[in-house]
Amino acid sequence: MSVTKSPKQHATLDGLTMCIKRFVFLLAALLTTGVVSAQQQDVQLESIGFANLTGDTVEIRLGFDGSPPQPDGFVLDNPARISIDLNGVASGLSQQRYEIDSTNADSVIVLDDGSRTRLIVNLSRVVNYESNIVGNNIVLTVGNDATESVSPAVAGTIQQQNAPSSSATSSGGLTINDVSFRRGAGDEGQVVIELSSDRIVGSIEQIGARVFVEFSNTTVPERLNRRFDVTDFATPVATVDVLGDDGNATVIVDVDGNYEYVAYQTGTQYTISVQPPPVTAVTEEDPTDAYNGEISSLSFQDVEIHAALQILADEYDFNLVAPAIDGTVTLQLQNVPWDQALDLVLRAGNLDKRLVGNVLYVAPAEEIAAQEQAELQANLAAQALAPLYTEFVQINYASANDILTLLLGTGTEGQGGLAQAEPVEGAGPTILEAGGNGILSSRGSATVDPRTNIIIVRDVEEKLEEVRNMVAQLDVPVRQVLIEARIVNVTTDYGRDLGVRWGGAGSTAAHDNFRYGGSLDSTIEQNNNRVARELAMQEAVLAGEGARLDALEQGSDPSLIPALIQQAINSIPI
C-alpha cells in the first residue's frame, strides 16, 4: 500500500530540514568562534632572566611554554625606553616590575591586556637593541657593541634561529632602485630613495654638515653609484653621494649652512627632508608650530596600522577609537614630534582623524567626509523643525536698516532678492524675509520699526544668539570730531585802541637799572621804584593775544561774528 504525501506535508518537512541545517551551522560557528577566542593567547610567558655581558650590555631572556611570536618593538628617546609587543602571549609571571642592575637599563615592566603582552625596558640612556628567537625563548640584547653606531630609531633585526624562513636567509636581491631629489616648500630639499623591499632598514647619523644613511645588505646599481649635484635647486643640500661597498649601500647628503633634517620611511620609500632652521620673528608672541608634540624616534617594520595607532595611543596617553582599519605600515622616524608621526601613519593608510573631546577618532578619509556630510544634513533637518522665537533688538547707535541688511544678506537672483528697508514717512514697519547669505535661517524674518529704531527678529534660538552677538559688535558709538571756529572782523584802528604800549629805560651808572613799563611816564617813574617795576612786569606778561581776543568778543561792535561749532563723525565728510 503506497502513501502519497500532499504538497503541504512536503513543505512542512522541507522547512523542518532547513531549520535543522541552520541550527547546526549556527552551533558550528559559535564553537569555531570560541576556539578562535581561546587561541588569542595560546602562548604563555613563563620566565624572565637578566645577565650582564661585556661592553655595558645586558641580556634579557624570556621563556615561553611554546613557540613565541615575532615581537614588534620600537625605541623612544624621551623618555628613553624600549617597547616590545608580544601578540597572542599571556603573562604568567608573578610580578609586573623587575629591577635591573645595569649601566644601560634600569627596570623592565611586563603588562598583559588580555590579547597581548607588552614589555617595557626603561633605559638610563638611549641605546640600541637586538631581538632573537631561540627555540621557546626570546633573547633581547640591550646596548650591543656591534650595533652601537646604529641610530636608536632603528629597531633590532629579528632572527628566527630555530626555524629560519626563506625570506630571512636570502638577503640577496635587496637593492636601491632609484634616488631622486625634489624641492619642497620653504627651501626644503627632499632626498627620496626608492628601495626594492620594505624589509630594508636605514640607519641614519649626522656628522657635522653631512647626513649619512646606511642600508645593510643592500646593493647599489652602477648607474646610481655616483655623486648628484643639486645646488641648482636652491636648497641647503649641495650634493648627494650614493656609494656601494661590500654589499652595503650608503647615501651621504652634504649640506651648506645651518639646517634641520627629518628622516622617515614609508613602505619602500625612504625620505630625507632637509630645510633651513626657522627664523624667529621679532614679535610679542612666537608663532605656534604645526606640530608641538613630544620629540621621539620610532620604527615600525611591517606593522598593522591599527597596532601602530594603538602603540602611539598607549605611549602618549590619548584615547583612540579606530574601527575598520586594515593594512600595514613600515615607518622609520627619528627626532620628530609624535603628532607628526601620527599624521604620517594616517597618511600611509589614507586615513583621517577628528578630535571629539579627549578621544581621537580615526577612520578612512572618505568615511569621515560622508559622516560629516550626513551630520550637516541632520542639523539642517533639525533646524527646519525647530520652534521659532521672536526677539526685540534695540539699536542705539547704528541705523536699524543697515543692521537689517547685514542680517538678511544680499538675497538671491543676481542683484539680490532683498528690497531696501528705507523707512517711508507715515508707513508702518518694514518686514523682509531672509536672503541667501545672511545670518538668519531660511525660515527667519526681520522687521524694522523706524520710529524706535528697533529690529524685531523671528527665527530659531541658535540664529537669535548669532544676531545678539553681531549687534553687540556693530551697535557701538563711533568716534566724533568737534570743530570750532572763532572769527572776528575788526579794523586796524580798533586793534590799535586795545594795544599795549611798551617802553624801557636804562642807565650805565648802575648795574641793575633796567626798567620795564607800559608807558613812557610810568617807565620813568618805575625806574626809581623797584616794587612798582616788578609789578608792572607781571602785569605786562598777562597781556597777550588771548586777552585781546576776549576783549573783542565781549565788546559791542556789530562787526563781531559769533563762534561757529560743528560736530562731525570721524571719517565721514560733513
C-alpha positions as CSV (number, residue, x, y, z in Angstrom):
1,M,0.0,0.0,0.0
2,S,1.6,3.3,-1.1
3,V,1.2,6.5,0.8
4,T,1.1,9.7,-1.2
5,K,2.2,12.8,0.6
6,S,0.4,16.0,0.0
7,P,2.2,19.2,-1.1
8,K,1.6,20.7,2.3
9,Q,3.4,17.8,4.0
10,H,6.3,18.2,1.6
11,A,6.6,21.9,2.5
12,T,6.5,21.1,6.2
13,L,9.3,18.5,6.0
14,D,11.5,20.8,3.9
15,G,11.0,23.7,6.3
16,L,11.9,21.5,9.2
17,T,15.1,20.2,7.4
18,M,16.1,23.8,6.7
19,C,15.7,24.8,10.3
20,I,17.8,21.9,11.5
21,K,20.6,22.8,9.0
22,R,20.6,26.4,10.1
23,F,20.8,25.4,13.8
24,V,23.8,23.1,13.1
25,F,25.5,25.8,11.1
26,L,25.0,28.3,13.9
27,L,26.3,25.9,16.5
28,A,29.4,25.2,14.5
29,A,30.0,28.9,14.0
30,L,29.7,29.5,17.8
31,L,32.1,26.7,18.5
32,T,34.6,28.0,16.0
33,T,34.4,31.5,17.5
34,G,35.0,30.1,20.9
35,V,38.1,28.2,19.7
36,V,39.5,31.2,18.0
37,S,38.9,33.4,21.0
38,A,40.5,30.8,23.2
39,Q,43.5,30.8,20.9
40,Q,44.1,34.5,21.1
41,Q,46.6,34.0,23.9
42,D,47.8,30.4,23.2
43,V,51.4,31.1,24.4
44,Q,52.3,32.0,27.9
45,L,55.3,33.9,29.2
46,E,56.7,31.7,32.0
47,S,60.1,33.2,33.0
48,I,62.3,36.2,32.6
49,G,66.0,36.4,33.3
50,F,68.8,39.0,33.2
51,A,72.5,38.8,32.6
52,N,75.2,41.5,32.3
53,L,77.5,41.0,29.4
54,T,80.7,42.7,28.4
55,G,80.7,46.2,27.0
56,D,77.8,47.6,29.1
57,T,75.4,45.1,27.5
58,V,72.6,43.4,29.3
59,E,70.8,40.3,28.1
60,I,67.1,39.8,28.8
61,R,65.9,36.2,28.2
62,L,62.1,35.5,28.0
63,G,60.9,31.9,28.4
64,F,57.6,30.7,26.9
65,D,55.6,27.4,27.1
66,G,55.6,27.2,23.3
67,S,56.9,28.9,20.2
68,P,56.8,32.6,20.8
69,P,55.6,35.1,18.1
70,Q,57.9,37.6,16.4
71,P,58.0,40.7,18.6
72,D,57.0,44.2,17.4
73,G,59.1,46.9,19.0
74,F,60.3,50.4,18.8
75,V,62.6,52.8,20.7
76,L,61.8,56.1,22.4
77,D,64.4,58.7,23.3
78,N,62.3,60.9,25.7
79,P,61.8,59.1,28.0
80,A,64.5,56.6,27.0
81,R,62.8,53.2,26.7
82,I,62.2,50.1,24.5
83,S,58.7,48.9,24.0
84,I,58.1,45.4,22.7
85,D,54.7,43.9,21.9
86,L,54.1,40.1,22.0
87,N,50.8,39.5,20.3
88,G,48.9,36.4,21.5
89,V,51.0,36.0,24.6
90,A,49.7,35.8,28.1
91,S,51.9,36.7,31.1
92,G,52.3,34.0,33.7
93,L,54.8,36.0,35.7
94,S,54.2,36.6,39.4
95,Q,55.0,40.4,39.2
96,Q,55.0,43.2,36.7
97,R,58.2,45.2,37.6
98,Y,61.7,43.8,37.6
99,E,64.8,45.9,38.6
100,I,68.0,45.5,36.5
101,D,71.5,46.2,37.8
102,S,72.9,47.5,34.5
103,T,74.5,50.7,33.1
104,N,72.1,50.9,30.2
105,A,68.8,49.6,31.6
106,D,67.1,50.3,34.9
107,S,64.0,48.1,35.0
108,V,61.6,46.0,33.0
109,I,57.8,46.3,33.2
110,V,55.6,43.4,31.9
111,L,51.9,44.2,31.1
112,D,49.1,41.9,29.9
113,D,46.0,43.4,28.4
114,G,44.2,40.1,27.5
115,S,45.3,39.9,23.9
116,R,49.0,40.6,24.1
117,T,51.8,41.2,26.5
118,R,53.9,44.4,26.4
119,L,57.5,44.5,27.6
120,I,58.8,48.0,28.5
121,V,62.5,48.3,29.2
122,N,63.3,51.6,31.0
123,L,66.7,52.8,29.9
124,S,69.2,55.2,31.6
125,R,70.2,56.4,28.1
126,V,69.2,55.7,24.6
127,V,70.8,52.6,23.2
128,N,70.1,50.1,20.5
129,Y,68.9,46.5,21.0
130,E,68.7,43.2,19.2
131,S,65.9,40.6,19.4
132,N,66.5,36.9,18.6
133,I,64.2,33.9,18.8
134,V,65.9,30.8,20.1
135,G,63.6,27.8,20.5
136,N,61.0,28.8,23.0
137,N,62.9,31.8,24.2
138,I,63.3,35.4,23.1
139,V,66.7,36.9,23.8
140,L,66.9,40.7,24.0
141,T,70.4,42.2,23.9
142,V,70.3,45.8,25.0
143,G,73.3,48.0,24.2
144,N,75.1,45.6,21.9
145,D,78.6,46.9,20.9
146,A,78.1,45.5,17.4
147,T,75.2,47.9,16.7
148,E,76.2,50.8,18.9
149,S,76.6,53.1,15.9
150,V,73.1,52.4,14.6
151,S,70.5,55.1,15.2
152,P,68.2,54.5,18.2
153,A,65.3,54.9,15.8
154,V,66.1,51.6,14.1
155,A,64.8,48.5,15.9
156,G,66.9,45.4,16.1
157,T,66.7,42.8,13.4
158,I,64.6,39.8,14.4
159,Q,66.3,36.5,13.7
160,Q,64.4,33.1,13.9
161,Q,67.2,30.7,14.8
162,N,65.2,27.5,15.3
163,A,63.2,27.8,12.1
164,P,64.7,30.3,9.7
165,S,62.4,31.3,6.9
166,S,63.5,31.5,3.3
167,S,62.9,35.3,3.2
168,A,65.1,35.8,6.2
169,T,68.0,33.7,4.9
170,S,68.0,35.1,1.4
171,S,69.2,38.7,1.7
172,G,70.2,38.8,-1.9
173,G,68.1,41.0,-4.2
174,L,67.9,43.9,-1.8
175,T,68.9,47.0,-3.7
176,I,68.3,50.7,-4.2
177,N,66.1,51.1,-7.2
178,D,66.3,54.9,-7.6
179,V,67.4,58.1,-5.9
180,S,65.6,61.4,-6.7
181,F,65.7,65.0,-5.4
182,R,62.9,67.5,-5.2
183,R,62.4,71.0,-3.8
184,G,59.6,71.5,-1.3
185,A,58.0,74.5,0.4
186,G,60.2,76.9,2.2
187,D,63.6,76.0,0.6
188,E,63.1,72.4,1.7
189,G,65.2,69.7,0.0
190,Q,63.9,66.2,-0.2
191,V,66.1,63.2,-1.0
192,V,63.8,60.3,-1.9
193,I,65.3,56.8,-2.0
194,E,63.3,54.0,-3.7
195,L,64.1,50.6,-2.2
196,S,63.4,47.2,-3.6
197,S,61.7,45.9,-0.4
198,D,60.2,47.4,2.8
199,R,62.5,44.9,4.7
200,I,65.4,47.2,4.1
201,V,66.1,49.3,7.2
202,G,68.1,52.5,7.0
203,S,70.5,53.7,9.7
204,I,70.9,57.5,9.8
205,E,73.6,59.5,11.5
206,Q,74.5,63.2,11.4
207,I,78.2,64.3,11.4
208,G,78.8,68.0,11.0
209,A,77.4,69.2,7.7
210,R,76.7,65.7,6.4
211,V,73.9,63.2,7.0
212,F,74.8,59.6,6.5
213,V,72.2,56.9,5.8
214,E,73.5,53.3,5.6
215,F,71.4,50.3,4.3
216,S,72.9,47.0,5.3
217,N,73.0,44.0,2.9
218,T,71.8,46.3,0.1
219,T,73.4,46.8,-3.3
220,V,73.6,49.9,-5.5
221,P,73.2,49.7,-9.3
222,E,76.1,51.1,-11.3
223,R,74.1,53.9,-12.7
224,L,73.4,55.3,-9.2
225,N,76.9,54.8,-7.8
226,R,78.0,58.4,-8.2
227,R,77.6,62.0,-6.9
228,F,74.5,64.1,-7.7
229,D,74.9,67.9,-7.8
230,V,71.7,69.5,-6.6
231,T,72.9,73.1,-6.0
232,D,70.6,74.4,-8.8
233,F,67.6,73.6,-6.7
234,A,68.5,76.5,-4.2
235,T,68.1,74.4,-1.1
236,P,70.5,73.7,1.8
237,V,71.5,70.4,0.1
238,A,74.6,70.8,-2.1
239,T,75.4,67.2,-3.2
240,V,74.1,63.7,-2.7
241,D,76.6,60.8,-2.9
242,V,75.4,57.2,-3.4
243,L,78.0,54.6,-2.6
244,G,78.0,50.8,-2.6
245,D,80.7,48.9,-0.7
246,D,80.9,45.3,0.5
247,G,77.2,44.6,0.0
248,N,76.1,47.7,1.9
249,A,74.7,51.0,0.5
250,T,75.5,54.4,1.9
251,V,73.8,57.7,0.9
252,I,75.6,60.9,2.0
253,V,73.8,64.2,2.0
254,D,76.1,67.2,2.0
255,V,74.5,70.4,3.4
256,D,75.6,74.0,3.3
257,G,75.0,76.2,6.4
258,N,72.7,75.6,9.3
259,Y,70.0,73.0,8.7
260,E,67.4,70.7,10.3
261,Y,66.5,67.3,8.9
262,V,63.8,64.6,9.3
263,A,64.2,61.1,8.0
264,Y,61.2,58.7,7.6
265,Q,60.4,55.5,5.8
266,T,57.0,54.7,4.3
267,G,56.9,51.3,2.7
268,T,59.7,51.1,0.2
269,Q,60.3,54.8,0.1
270,Y,62.9,56.4,2.4
271,T,62.8,60.2,2.5
272,I,65.4,62.6,4.0
273,S,63.9,66.1,4.4
274,V,66.5,68.9,4.9
275,Q,65.5,72.6,5.4
276,P,66.9,75.7,6.9
277,P,66.1,76.4,10.6
278,P,63.1,78.5,11.1
279,V,63.7,82.2,11.6
280,T,62.2,83.5,14.8
281,A,60.1,86.6,14.1
282,V,60.6,89.6,16.3
283,T,57.1,89.7,17.7
284,E,55.5,89.7,21.1
285,E,54.4,86.1,20.7
286,D,56.3,83.3,18.9
287,P,54.3,81.6,16.1
288,T,52.8,78.2,17.0
289,D,54.4,75.3,15.3
290,A,52.3,72.9,13.3
291,Y,53.5,70.0,15.4
292,N,54.2,70.6,19.1
293,G,54.2,67.0,20.4
294,E,56.9,65.3,22.4
295,I,60.0,64.5,20.3
296,S,60.5,60.8,19.7
297,S,62.1,58.2,17.5
298,L,60.0,55.4,16.2
299,S,60.5,52.4,13.9
300,F,57.6,50.2,12.6
301,Q,58.5,47.3,10.3
302,D,55.5,45.9,8.5
303,V,53.2,46.6,11.5
304,E,49.5,46.7,11.1
305,I,48.2,50.3,11.1
306,H,45.7,49.6,13.8
307,A,48.6,48.2,16.0
308,A,50.8,51.2,15.2
309,L,48.0,53.6,16.2
310,Q,47.4,51.7,19.5
311,I,51.1,51.9,20.3
312,L,51.1,55.7,19.8
313,A,47.9,55.9,22.0
314,D,49.4,53.9,24.8
315,E,52.7,55.8,24.8
316,Y,51.3,59.3,24.6
317,D,48.2,58.9,26.8
318,F,45.3,59.7,24.4
319,N,42.1,57.7,23.9
320,L,41.7,56.1,20.5
321,V,38.7,54.9,18.5
322,A,39.7,53.4,15.2
323,P,37.2,51.0,13.7
324,A,37.5,49.1,10.4
325,I,41.2,49.9,9.7
326,D,43.2,47.5,7.6
327,G,46.7,47.4,6.1
328,T,50.2,47.5,7.3
329,V,52.9,50.3,7.5
330,T,56.6,50.4,7.5
331,L,57.7,53.6,9.1
332,Q,61.0,54.9,10.4
333,L,61.1,58.2,12.2
334,Q,63.9,60.0,14.0
335,N,63.5,63.0,16.3
336,V,60.1,64.0,15.1
337,P,57.1,65.1,17.2
338,W,54.7,62.3,18.0
339,D,51.7,64.1,16.5
340,Q,53.6,64.4,13.2
341,A,54.3,60.6,13.4
342,L,50.6,60.1,13.9
343,D,49.9,62.1,10.7
344,L,52.4,60.1,8.7
345,V,50.8,56.8,9.9
346,L,47.4,58.1,8.9
347,R,48.7,59.3,5.5
348,A,50.2,55.9,4.8
349,G,46.7,54.3,5.3
350,N,44.7,57.1,3.6
351,L,43.1,57.8,6.9
352,D,41.8,61.0,8.6
353,K,41.2,61.9,12.3
354,R,38.8,64.0,14.3
355,L,39.3,65.0,18.0
356,V,36.0,64.6,19.9
357,G,36.6,65.8,23.4
358,N,39.6,63.9,24.6
359,V,39.0,61.0,22.2
360,L,40.8,60.7,18.9
361,Y,38.6,59.2,16.2
362,V,40.4,57.6,13.3
363,A,38.7,56.3,10.1
364,P,39.1,56.3,6.4
365,A,39.0,59.8,4.9
366,E,36.1,59.0,2.7
367,E,34.1,57.6,5.6
368,I,34.7,60.7,7.8
369,A,33.7,63.0,4.9
370,A,30.5,61.0,4.5
371,Q,29.8,61.2,8.2
372,E,30.3,64.9,8.4
373,Q,28.0,65.4,5.3
374,A,25.3,63.3,7.0
375,E,25.7,65.3,10.2
376,L,25.3,68.5,8.3
377,Q,22.1,67.3,6.6
378,A,20.8,66.2,10.0
379,N,21.4,69.6,11.5
380,L,19.6,71.3,8.7
381,A,16.7,69.0,9.1
382,A,16.6,69.6,12.8
383,Q,16.7,73.4,12.2
384,A,13.8,73.1,9.8
385,L,11.7,71.6,12.6
386,A,12.9,73.8,15.5
387,P,10.4,76.2,17.0
388,L,10.6,79.9,16.1
389,Y,11.1,82.7,18.7
390,T,10.6,86.4,18.5
391,E,13.1,88.9,19.9
392,F,13.1,92.7,20.0
393,V,16.6,94.1,19.4
394,Q,17.2,97.8,20.3
395,I,19.7,99.6,18.1
396,N,21.2,102.5,20.0
397,Y,23.9,104.0,17.8
398,A,23.7,102.5,14.3
399,S,20.9,102.5,11.7
400,A,18.4,99.7,12.2
401,N,18.1,99.4,8.4
402,D,21.9,98.9,8.0
403,I,21.9,96.2,10.6
404,L,18.9,94.6,8.9
405,T,20.8,94.4,5.6
406,L,23.5,92.5,7.3
407,L,21.1,90.2,9.0
408,L,19.3,89.2,5.8
409,G,22.2,89.2,3.3
410,T,22.1,90.3,-0.3
411,G,19.3,87.9,-1.3
412,T,19.2,85.8,-4.4
413,E,18.9,86.2,-8.2
414,G,21.9,88.3,-9.0
415,Q,21.1,91.7,-7.7
416,G,19.6,90.1,-4.6
417,G,16.0,89.5,-3.7
418,L,16.4,91.8,-0.7
419,A,14.5,95.1,-1.0
420,Q,15.9,98.2,0.5
421,A,14.5,98.7,4.0
422,E,14.4,102.5,3.9
423,P,11.6,103.8,6.1
424,V,8.8,105.7,4.5
425,E,7.3,108.6,6.4
426,G,3.9,107.6,7.7
427,A,4.3,104.0,6.8
428,G,4.3,101.0,9.2
429,P,7.2,98.7,10.0
430,T,9.2,97.1,7.1
431,I,9.1,93.3,7.0
432,L,11.7,91.4,5.0
433,E,12.4,87.7,4.6
434,A,15.9,86.2,4.9
435,G,18.2,86.4,1.8
436,G,20.7,83.9,0.5
437,N,23.8,84.7,2.6
438,G,22.7,86.5,5.7
439,I,22.8,85.3,9.3
440,L,19.1,84.3,9.6
441,S,17.9,80.9,8.5
442,S,15.7,80.3,5.6
443,R,12.7,80.4,8.0
444,G,13.7,83.6,9.7
445,S,12.4,87.1,9.1
446,A,13.1,90.6,10.4
447,T,11.0,93.7,11.0
448,V,12.3,97.3,11.4
449,D,10.4,99.9,13.3
450,P,11.9,103.2,12.1
451,R,10.3,105.3,14.9
452,T,12.0,103.4,17.7
453,N,15.0,102.1,15.7
454,I,14.1,98.5,16.9
455,I,14.6,95.3,14.9
456,I,12.1,92.6,15.5
457,V,13.6,89.2,14.6
458,R,11.8,85.9,14.4
459,D,14.0,82.8,14.0
460,V,15.3,79.7,15.8
461,E,17.1,80.1,19.1
462,E,20.5,79.3,17.5
463,K,20.2,82.1,15.0
464,L,18.9,84.5,17.6
465,E,22.1,84.0,19.6
466,E,24.1,84.9,16.5
467,V,22.0,88.0,16.0
468,R,22.8,89.1,19.6
469,N,26.5,88.6,19.1
470,M,26.5,90.6,15.8
471,V,24.6,93.5,17.2
472,A,26.9,93.7,20.3
473,Q,29.8,94.0,17.9
474,L,28.3,96.6,15.5
475,D,26.0,98.7,17.6
476,V,28.7,100.8,19.3
477,P,29.2,104.6,19.4
478,V,31.6,105.9,16.8
479,R,34.3,108.5,17.3
480,Q,33.3,112.1,16.8
481,V,35.3,115.2,16.0
482,L,34.4,118.7,17.4
483,I,35.3,121.5,15.0
484,E,35.2,125.1,16.5
485,A,36.0,128.4,14.6
486,R,36.1,131.8,16.3
487,I,36.0,134.6,13.6
488,V,36.3,138.3,14.3
489,N,36.0,141.1,11.8
490,V,37.8,144.2,13.1
491,T,39.6,147.3,11.7
492,T,43.2,148.3,12.4
493,D,42.0,151.3,14.4
494,Y,40.1,149.1,16.8
495,G,43.0,146.8,17.3
496,R,45.3,149.8,18.0
497,D,42.9,151.0,20.7
498,L,43.3,147.8,22.6
499,G,47.1,147.6,22.1
500,V,49.6,147.7,25.0
501,R,52.2,150.4,25.0
502,W,55.6,149.2,26.0
503,G,58.7,151.2,27.0
504,G,62.0,150.8,28.6
505,A,64.8,152.9,30.1
506,G,68.3,152.2,31.4
507,S,71.4,153.9,32.7
508,T,75.1,152.9,32.6
509,A,75.7,154.4,36.0
510,A,74.2,151.5,37.9
511,H,74.4,147.7,37.5
512,D,70.7,146.9,37.9
513,N,69.0,149.8,36.4
514,F,66.7,148.5,33.6
515,R,63.1,149.5,33.9
516,Y,60.0,147.9,32.3
517,G,56.7,149.7,32.0
518,G,53.5,150.3,30.0
519,S,54.0,153.9,29.0
520,L,56.8,156.5,28.9
521,D,55.6,158.2,32.1
522,S,55.3,155.0,34.0
523,T,58.7,153.8,32.9
524,I,60.4,156.9,34.2
525,E,58.5,156.7,37.4
526,Q,59.2,153.0,37.9
527,N,62.9,153.5,37.3
528,N,63.1,154.8,40.8
529,N,60.7,152.3,42.3
530,R,61.7,148.7,42.4
531,V,58.4,147.4,43.7
532,A,56.4,149.2,41.0
533,R,58.9,148.0,38.4
534,E,58.4,144.3,39.2
535,L,54.6,144.7,39.5
536,A,54.5,146.4,36.1
537,M,56.4,143.5,34.5
538,Q,54.0,140.9,35.9
539,E,51.0,142.8,34.6
540,A,52.6,143.1,31.2
541,V,53.2,139.3,31.0
542,L,49.5,138.7,31.4
543,A,48.7,140.8,28.4
544,G,48.6,138.7,25.2
545,E,46.6,137.7,22.2
546,G,44.1,135.7,24.3
547,A,43.2,138.8,26.3
548,R,42.8,140.9,23.2
549,L,40.5,138.3,21.6
550,D,38.4,138.1,24.7
551,A,38.1,141.8,24.8
552,L,36.9,141.9,21.2
553,E,34.3,139.2,21.8
554,Q,33.0,141.0,24.9
555,G,32.6,144.3,23.1
556,S,29.5,145.6,21.4
557,D,31.0,146.1,17.9
558,P,28.4,144.9,15.3
559,S,31.2,143.5,13.2
560,L,31.8,140.6,15.5
561,I,30.7,137.1,14.2
562,P,29.7,134.5,16.9
563,A,31.8,131.4,17.3
564,L,30.9,128.5,14.9
565,I,30.9,125.0,16.3
566,Q,30.4,121.9,14.1
567,Q,30.3,118.3,15.4
568,A,31.1,115.6,12.8
569,I,31.6,111.8,12.7
570,N,35.1,110.6,12.2
571,S,35.9,109.6,8.6
572,I,32.5,110.8,7.3
573,P,32.5,114.1,5.2
574,I,30.4,117.0,6.5
